[in-house]
């Protein structure tokens, strides 16, 4: 299911997450932990590239349930939960070069995701701790079921 771009897309980070999204297109297109994701015809597809190599994935990515409905409206209105959202567009090249380091250094928390006067209100269980086991990172969701990062 290709999406045609005249040039590599620009993305924004969705506040309170490390999910990057292409905001200025009709379709949903996300980048998370090295993978591009998109729903198409009721199914989810993923790829290492934004413009090719899409393969069907049998289940939605776990991160999808953390994306607030209406995030694109928030983007267009430059607001996030009642606060001014001064989002910064991120080039494809910059994202590919830095996403992993940004996550490790908690870059977006330090910059409040560009949301003015923002205090992080997450409970912590969704983003709690990472347990490394056999080189596979396991994160625990609120329901405490492990989610294997290599499964995406």
Secondary structure as GFF3:
##gff-version 3
##sequence-region A 1 152
A	DSSP	beta_strand	12	13	.	.	.	ID=ss1
A	DSSP	beta_strand	20	21	.	.	.	ID=ss2
A	DSSP	beta_strand	30	32	.	.	.	ID=ss3
A	DSSP	beta_strand	35	40	.	.	.	ID=ss4
A	DSSP	beta_strand	43	47	.	.	.	ID=ss5
A	DSSP	beta_strand	55	57	.	.	.	ID=ss6
A	DSSP	three_ten_helix	62	66	.	.	.	ID=ss7
A	DSSP	alpha_helix	71	77	.	.	.	ID=ss8
A	DSSP	beta_strand	79	80	.	.	.	ID=ss9
A	DSSP	beta_strand	83	84	.	.	.	ID=ss10
A	DSSP	alpha_helix	92	104	.	.	.	ID=ss11
A	DSSP	alpha_helix	107	110	.	.	.	ID=ss12
A	DSSP	three_ten_helix	112	114	.	.	.	ID=ss13
A	DSSP	beta_strand	130	133	.	.	.	ID=ss14
A	DSSP	beta_strand	136	140	.	.	.	ID=ss15
A	DSSP	beta_strand	146	148	.	.	.	ID=ss16
###
